[in-house]
Amino acid sequence: MAIDFDTFLKWATGHFGDENIRLKGNEILTHTPFTEDHKFHLWMNPYGGKRELAGGAYRCWYTDKKGSLISLVAELDKISYEEAEELLTGT
């Protein structure tokens, strides 16, 4: 169950807007949805970061909220974990 970088980038661009996305290596940066007016504090890595987690990884550097990209998509899109996993992995 690996998350495809381009599939996740397409989701992130659609959710946050193209103008609010920055790429830095394997990471996608955007404004955090967990607090107001803190730009580019949300870092997302479809490859799972240092631990290479299968569900990807995210961290908000302002609130210190972190987890898998699948759980982030499920929370923000208000869908189940399984639906988010299918959306990002195609399985």
N, C-alpha and C positions, 0 to 999 in steps of 0.2 A: 504494500500500500504506500507508494511514493506519490508525493504531490508534484505535479508537473509545474515548473517555474512559470511558463507562459500562460498556463491555465489560471494559476493563482494571480499573476500580474493582470490578466484580463478582468478577473473578479475585482481586484483591488482598484483598478482604474475605473471600473463601472461604479463601484461603491463610493470611492473617495474623490473621484474626478482626476483626469489626466494632469491637470495643473498642480495637484496636491501630492503627486507621486515623485519620489526621487529614487534612483537606483545607486547602490553602493556595493559593488561586488555581487555577492549572492543575496544581498539584503534589499528589501523594499522599505522605504521610509515614508511615513505620512503623518498627518495630524492625528493626535490621539482622540478617539471618540469617548474617552472616559472622563475628560475634564474639558473645560473651555479654554480657548486661546493659548494652547501650547502646541506650537507648530513643529512638526517632524519629530515628535517624541515617541512615536510608535514605530518600532523596528520589527519587520517580519522576514523570516527566512524559510522559504519552502523546502530547503534541504535539511532543516532541523538544527541548524546552528552547530556549536562545538560538539554536541553529543549526537548529532546526525539523527535526530528523532524522526521517526517515520511520518508522523502527522504534522511535520513542520513545527516551527516555534515562533512565538512573538513575545515582545516585551515592551511595555510602556515605561519609558525611563522617567516619566514624571510621577506616575502613581505606583510604580513597581509591580503592576499587574502583569502576569505572564502565563503562558500556556501553549497549547497546540493551535495551529492555524485552523484545524477542523473545529475546535471548540469556539474560536473567535468568529468564524463564519457562521456557525450555528447560532451564537448569541446575537450577532449583528443582523442576520437575516431572519431571526426568529423561526428557525427550522430545527429539526431534530439533528442530533450528532450524526446519525446514519445518513440523513439526506445531505448534510454538509460534506461528509466523507465521499459520498457518491459524486457530488458536484466537483470536488477537487481532484479525485483520483480516477473517476470514470468507471468505478467498480460497483 
